[in-house]
Amino acid sequence: MTAATGVEDLLRQLAPQVLGALVRRYGQFDRCEDATQEALIRAAARWPTEGVPENPRGWLATVATHRMLDEVRADRSRRRREDAIVAATPQSELLGRPADADPEADRDDSLKLLFLCCHPALSPPSQIALTLRAVGGLTTAQIAAAFLVPEPTMAQRISRAKQTVRANGGSFTMPSGPDRARRLTAVLHVLYLLFNEGYTATAGPDLTAPRLSDEAIRLTDWLRRLLPYDAEVAGLLALMLLTEARRPARTAPDGALVPLAEQDRGRWDRDLIDRGVALVSEALTRGPVGPYQVQAAIAAVHDEAADLAATDWPQILGLYDLLERLAPGPMVTLNRAVAVAMVHGPADGLALLAELATDARMARHHRLLATRAHLRELAGDRVAAAADYRAAARLATSLPERRHLTGRAARLEP
C-alpha cells in the first residue's frame, strides 16, 4: 500500500466523523459539508509528503472549523453567525479532541449523517451522490469520474441536493418509529443501487466500476457495525460479498462480458463467498426475513454450486417465489422466469416473460429482450433468439453488454 493510498483510506474513515461532529456543534449541514471537503482536500495534498498528524481527526476538524470562520468573516452581513460559531467553540476545542474520544457520539453522528443524506425529498441519484461525498469522503471529481459525467454536472447535482435537504427541513436528528424504518429502507436502497452501478455499469466503455462497488461494500460494512443486530443490513452486505466474489471471472482478458453459466468458478473469491454465506446464514435465523436476505440466499446457492449443472434450481425458484411475495417487481419476475425455465422448461419461462412484456416499465428494457433471447435459445428457436439478442443490443447502453449481445446473435445466425 502506498502512502497516498493509506492516507485516502484514513480520510474516508474520518470524513463522516468530522462532518458529524461539525453538524452536531454548528448545524448548517451544507456549510459544514463544504468545510469538511476543503479539509479533506488539503489533507490529501499534504499528508502523503508531510506525514499524518498525531491527531488526524483533530487536524481535520480544526481546518474545517477555520474554513467556516473564514467564510463567515468574508461576509459582514453574517457577522452574527460568526459570533455564534466563535462563542460555541472554546479554543481547546479548536485544537481537536483525540480521534477515539466519545465513540458513541461518533456512532450516533454517523447514523444521523447517513439518514440525512438519504432524505426522502431527494431522488435516488442525488441520495447516492450526497452519500458518497458527505459519508464516503469522495471528492466531487472522484464521484463525477465514477459516474462518467462532467465534474460541473456532479457539483450542481450535489449542490441542489444540499439545497433540497435544507429547504425540506432536514435536521441532524435520528428519526424514530415508522419514519426511521422508512429512512433505513432508503439508506439500504441507495447502497444497493450504488453497488449495482459498480458491478454492472449502466453506460460507458467498461462493464464494471469497481470503485463504486468497493465503496458500497465499505459503507454497508460500516453500517452493519453501527446496526449489528439488523438482519436486513447483514443481508445486504452478504448479497454484495457473494456477488462481488464473482468479479474476477466476469470479464475476459479483453474486457468482454462472461455470463454466469460460462464463468471459471475456480476464479471466484472463496473468502468473500465464505464470509457472505456466514452472514446470510446468521441473518436468516433472526427474522423476520427481508428481501435482501432472500437475494443473498439466492446468491449463496449459485456460489456454492461447483458448476451450472450442479445448481439447485428448485431451491432458487422457491426463494424467488418468496422474494416475489416480499418485494414484487418486474426485475424479480424477470429473474424468476429464468428459474422457472431451468426447473420446468423454457416454455414456462417464456410464458412468464410474455406477461411481463405488457408491463410498461419492461416492454423496451434490454434485459427483458436478452432474457427472452436466452430462453428461446434454450428452446431451440435460434432465429427468434438471434432477433431478440439484436434488439437487446440496440437498447443496451453499456458497450460490453452491447458487444456480448451482438456476439450472441452472430453465433445463432446462419
C-alpha positions in Angstrom: 0.0 0.0 0.0 1.4 3.4 -0.9 1.4 6.4 1.4 -1.2 8.1 -0.7 -3.5 5.1 -0.6 -3.1 4.8 3.1 -4.0 8.5 3.6 -7.0 8.1 1.3 -8.4 5.2 3.3 -7.9 7.1 6.5 -9.6 10.2 5.2 -12.6 8.2 4.1 -12.9 6.7 7.6 -12.6 10.1 9.3 -14.8 12.1 6.9 -18.2 11.2 8.5 -16.8 11.6 12.0 -15.5 15.1 11.3 -18.7 16.2 9.4 -20.9 14.7 12.0 -19.1 16.5 14.8 -19.3 19.8 13.0 -23.0 19.5 12.2 -23.8 18.4 15.8 -22.0 21.5 17.0 -23.0 24.2 14.5 -25.9 22.8 12.5 -25.9 24.2 8.9 -25.2 20.8 7.1 -24.4 22.4 3.8 -21.8 24.8 5.2 -20.2 22.1 7.4 -20.1 19.7 4.4 -18.2 22.3 2.3 -15.8 23.0 5.1 -15.1 19.3 5.7 -14.5 18.7 2.0 -12.0 21.6 2.0 -10.2 20.0 4.9 -10.1 16.6 3.2 -8.7 18.1 0.1 -5.9 19.9 2.0 -5.1 16.7 3.9 -4.9 14.6 0.7 -2.4 17.1 -0.7 -0.2 17.4 2.4 -0.3 14.2 4.4 1.4 11.9 1.9 4.5 14.1 1.9 4.4 15.7 5.3 3.1 12.7 7.2 -0.2 12.1 9.0 -0.5 14.3 12.1 -0.6 12.8 15.6 -4.3 13.6 15.9 -5.7 13.4 12.3 -9.3 13.9 13.2 -8.5 16.9 15.3 -6.4 18.3 12.4 -9.3 17.9 10.0 -11.8 19.4 12.5 -9.6 22.4 13.1 -9.0 23.1 9.4 -12.8 22.7 8.7 -13.8 25.0 11.5 -11.3 27.7 10.4 -12.6 27.3 6.9 -16.1 28.0 8.2 -14.9 31.0 10.2 -13.1 32.4 7.2 -16.2 32.1 5.1 -18.3 33.9 7.7 -15.8 36.7 8.1 -15.8 37.3 4.4 -19.4 38.4 4.6 -20.0 41.1 7.1 -23.8 40.7 6.8 -23.3 37.3 8.5 -21.4 38.6 11.5 -24.0 37.3 13.9 -23.3 33.7 12.7 -19.6 34.2 13.2 -20.2 35.3 16.7 -22.4 32.3 17.4 -19.8 29.9 16.0 -16.9 31.5 17.9 -18.9 31.6 21.1 -19.8 27.9 20.7 -16.1 26.9 20.1 -13.7 27.1 23.0 -10.1 27.4 21.9 -9.3 24.0 23.4 -11.9 22.5 21.0 -10.3 24.1 18.0 -7.2 22.0 18.8 -9.3 18.9 18.3 -10.1 16.0 20.6 -8.4 12.6 20.3 -9.6 10.6 17.4 -11.0 7.9 19.7 -12.8 10.3 22.0 -16.5 9.8 22.6 -17.0 6.8 20.3 -20.8 6.7 21.0 -21.2 10.2 19.7 -19.3 9.2 16.5 -21.6 6.2 16.1 -24.8 8.3 16.5 -23.5 11.1 14.3 -22.6 8.8 11.5 -26.0 7.2 11.5 -27.7 10.6 11.6 -25.5 11.7 8.7 -26.3 8.7 6.6 -30.0 9.1 7.2 -29.8 12.8 6.4 -28.1 12.1 3.0 -30.9 9.7 2.2 -33.6 12.3 2.8 -36.9 11.2 1.2 -37.2 14.5 -0.7 -34.1 13.6 -2.8 -34.1 11.4 -5.9 -32.0 8.2 -5.7 -29.2 9.7 -7.9 -29.0 12.7 -5.6 -29.0 10.5 -2.5 -26.2 8.4 -3.9 -24.1 11.5 -4.8 -24.6 13.2 -1.5 -23.9 10.0 0.4 -20.6 9.4 -1.5 -19.4 12.9 -0.8 -20.6 13.5 2.8 -20.3 10.0 4.2 -17.9 8.3 1.8 -15.5 11.2 1.8 -15.1 11.2 -2.0 -14.4 14.4 -3.8 -16.8 15.8 -6.4 -14.3 15.0 -9.1 -14.0 11.4 -8.0 -17.8 10.9 -8.0 -18.1 12.5 -11.4 -15.4 10.2 -12.8 -17.1 7.2 -11.4 -20.4 8.1 -13.0 -18.9 9.3 -16.3 -20.3 12.8 -16.0 -18.5 16.2 -16.1 -17.4 17.5 -12.7 -19.6 20.7 -13.0 -22.6 18.5 -13.6 -21.9 16.4 -10.5 -21.2 19.6 -8.5 -24.6 21.0 -9.5 -26.3 17.8 -8.5 -24.7 17.8 -5.1 -25.4 21.5 -4.6 -29.0 21.0 -5.4 -29.2 18.0 -3.1 -27.9 20.1 -0.2 -30.4 22.9 -1.0 -33.2 20.4 -1.1 -32.3 19.0 2.3 -32.2 22.5 3.7 -35.5 23.5 2.1 -37.3 20.4 3.4 -36.2 20.9 6.9 -33.6 18.2 7.0 -32.4 18.1 10.6 -29.4 16.3 12.2 -31.5 14.1 14.4 -32.2 10.4 14.4 -35.7 9.7 13.1 -37.9 7.4 15.2 -40.7 4.9 14.8 -42.0 4.3 11.3 -40.0 7.3 9.9 -36.8 5.6 11.0 -37.8 2.3 9.3 -38.6 4.2 6.1 -35.4 6.1 6.1 -33.4 2.9 6.8 -35.1 1.3 3.8 -34.0 4.3 1.7 -30.4 4.0 3.0 -30.2 0.3 2.1 -31.7 1.0 -1.3 -29.1 3.7 -2.0 -26.3 1.4 -1.1 -27.8 -1.4 -3.2 -28.1 0.9 -6.2 -24.5 2.1 -5.7 -23.2 -1.5 -5.6 -25.2 -2.4 -8.7 -23.8 0.5 -10.7 -20.3 -0.5 -9.7 -20.9 -4.2 -10.6 -22.6 -3.6 -13.9 -22.2 0.0 -15.1 -25.3 1.3 -16.9 -23.2 3.1 -19.5 -19.7 3.6 -20.8 -16.9 1.5 -22.2 -16.3 -0.7 -19.1 -18.5 -3.4 -17.8 -17.8 -2.5 -14.2 -16.8 0.4 -12.0 -15.0 -1.3 -9.1 -14.6 1.9 -7.1 -18.3 2.2 -6.7 -19.0 -1.4 -5.7 -16.0 -1.2 -3.3 -17.4 1.9 -1.7 -20.8 0.4 -1.4 -19.4 -2.7 0.4 -17.3 -0.4 2.7 -20.3 1.7 3.6 -22.6 -1.2 4.1 -19.9 -3.0 6.3 -19.6 0.3 8.3 -23.5 0.5 8.6 -23.5 -3.1 9.9 -21.1 -2.2 12.6 -23.4 0.7 13.6 -26.5 -1.5 13.5 -25.1 -5.0 14.3 -28.5 -6.6 15.0 -30.3 -5.5 11.9 -30.8 -8.7 9.8 -31.5 -6.7 6.5 -28.3 -4.7 6.8 -26.4 -8.0 7.2 -28.4 -9.5 4.3 -27.5 -6.6 2.0 -23.8 -6.9 3.0 -23.9 -10.7 2.3 -25.6 -10.1 -1.1 -22.8 -7.7 -2.0 -20.0 -10.0 -0.9 -21.5 -13.1 -2.6 -21.9 -11.1 -5.9 -18.6 -9.3 -5.7 -16.9 -12.8 -5.3 -17.6 -13.5 -9.0 -16.0 -10.3 -10.3 -12.6 -11.9 -11.3 -14.4 -14.3 -13.7 -16.9 -11.8 -15.1 -14.7 -10.4 -17.8 -12.3 -11.9 -20.4 -8.8 -10.6 -20.8 -10.1 -8.2 -23.5 -12.8 -6.9 -21.2 -15.6 -8.9 -22.8 -18.5 -9.9 -20.6 -18.5 -13.6 -19.5 -22.0 -14.7 -18.4 -22.5 -16.7 -15.2 -23.0 -20.0 -17.0 -19.6 -19.7 -18.7 -17.5 -18.3 -15.8 -14.5 -20.2 -14.5 -15.7 -20.7 -10.9 -12.2 -21.5 -9.8 -11.5 -17.8 -10.1 -14.3 -16.8 -7.7 -13.2 -15.3 -4.4 -13.8 -18.1 -1.9 -13.0 -15.9 1.1 -15.8 -13.5 0.1 -18.2 -16.4 -0.5 -17.4 -17.9 2.9 -18.0 -14.6 4.6 -21.2 -13.9 2.7 -22.6 -17.4 3.4 -21.9 -17.0 7.1 -23.5 -13.5 7.2 -26.7 -14.6 5.5 -27.0 -17.8 7.5 -26.8 -15.8 10.7 -29.2 -13.2 9.4 -31.9 -15.7 8.4 -32.1 -17.0 11.9 -33.0 -13.7 13.4 -36.2 -12.9 11.5 -38.3 -11.5 10.1 -36.9 -12.4 6.7 -36.5 -9.5 4.3 -35.8 -9.1 0.6 -32.0 -8.6 0.9 -31.6 -11.7 2.9 -33.6 -13.7 0.3 -31.5 -12.3 -2.5 -28.3 -13.1 -0.6 -29.6 -16.7 -0.1 -30.2 -17.0 -3.9 -26.6 -15.7 -4.5 -25.3 -18.2 -2.0 -27.0 -21.1 -3.8 -25.3 -20.0 -7.0 -21.9 -19.5 -5.4 -21.9 -22.9 -3.6 -22.6 -24.8 -6.8 -19.5 -26.4 -8.4 -20.8 -25.7 -11.9 -24.0 -24.7 -13.7 -25.3 -28.3 -13.8 -24.9 -28.6 -10.0 -27.0 -25.5 -9.3 -30.0 -26.3 -7.1 -32.6 -24.6 -9.3 -35.7 -25.8 -7.4 -34.3 -24.1 -4.3 -33.6 -20.9 -6.2 -37.1 -21.0 -7.6 -38.6 -21.4 -4.1 -36.5 -18.4 -3.0 -37.7 -16.3 -5.9 -41.3 -17.3 -5.0 -40.7 -15.9 -1.6 -39.0 -12.8 -2.9 -41.9 -12.1 -5.2 -44.2 -12.1 -2.2 -41.9 -9.9 -0.1 -40.8 -7.4 -2.8 -42.8 -7.8 -6.0 -41.4 -6.1 -9.1 -40.6 -6.6 -12.8 -36.9 -7.4 -12.2 -37.8 -10.0 -9.6 -40.3 -11.6 -12.1 -37.7 -11.4 -14.8 -35.2 -13.4 -12.8 -37.8 -15.8 -11.5 -38.7 -16.6 -15.2 -35.2 -17.9 -15.7 -35.5 -20.1 -12.6 -38.9 -21.4 -13.8 -37.3 -22.2 -17.2 -34.5 -24.1 -15.5 -36.9 -26.2 -13.4 -40.0 -26.6 -15.6 -38.6 -25.9 -19.1 -38.1 -22.8 -21.3 -41.7 -22.7 -22.5 -43.0 -22.0 -19.0 -40.3 -19.3 -18.5 -41.3 -17.7 -21.8 -44.9 -17.6 -20.8 -44.0 -15.5 -17.7 -42.0 -13.2 -19.9 -44.9 -12.7 -22.3 -46.9 -11.5 -19.3 -44.0 -9.2 -18.2 -43.8 -7.7 -21.7 -47.2 -6.0 -21.0 -45.6 -4.0 -18.2 -44.7 -0.5 -19.5 -41.6 -0.4 -17.3 -40.1 -3.5 -19.1 -41.6 -3.5 -22.6 -38.5 -1.8 -24.1 -35.9 -2.9 -21.5 -32.9 -4.6 -22.9 -32.8 -7.1 -20.1 -36.2 -8.5 -20.9 -35.2 -8.9 -24.5 -31.9 -10.5 -23.6 -33.6 -12.9 -21.2 -36.2 -13.9 -23.8 -33.4 -14.5 -26.3 -31.7 -16.8 -23.8 -34.8 -18.8 -23.2 -35.7 -19.0 -26.9 -32.1 -20.3 -27.5 -32.7 -22.9 -24.8 -35.9 -23.9 -26.6 -34.1 -24.3 -29.9 -35.7 -21.3 -31.7 -32.4 -19.8 -33.0 -33.9 -17.3 -35.4 -36.2 -15.7 -32.8 -33.4 -15.8 -30.3 -31.0 -14.0 -32.6 -33.5 -11.3 -33.4 -34.1 -10.7 -29.7 -30.3 -10.5 -29.0 -30.0 -7.9 -31.8 -32.9 -5.9 -30.4 -31.5 -6.1 -26.9 -28.1 -4.9 -28.1 -29.7 -1.8 -29.7 -31.2 -0.9 -26.4 -28.2 -1.6 -24.2 -26.2 1.5 -23.0 -23.2 -0.4 -21.8 -20.7 -1.1 -24.6 -19.5 -4.5 -23.2 -23.1 -5.7 -22.8 -23.9 -4.5 -26.4 -20.9 -6.4 -27.8 -21.9 -9.5 -25.8 -25.4 -9.5 -27.1 -24.3 -8.8 -30.7 -21.9 -11.7 -30.5 -24.7 -14.0 -29.2 -26.8 -13.1 -32.1 -24.0 -13.6 -34.6 -23.4 -17.1 -33.3 -27.0 -18.1 -33.8 -27.4 -16.6 -37.3 -26.5 -18.7 -40.4 
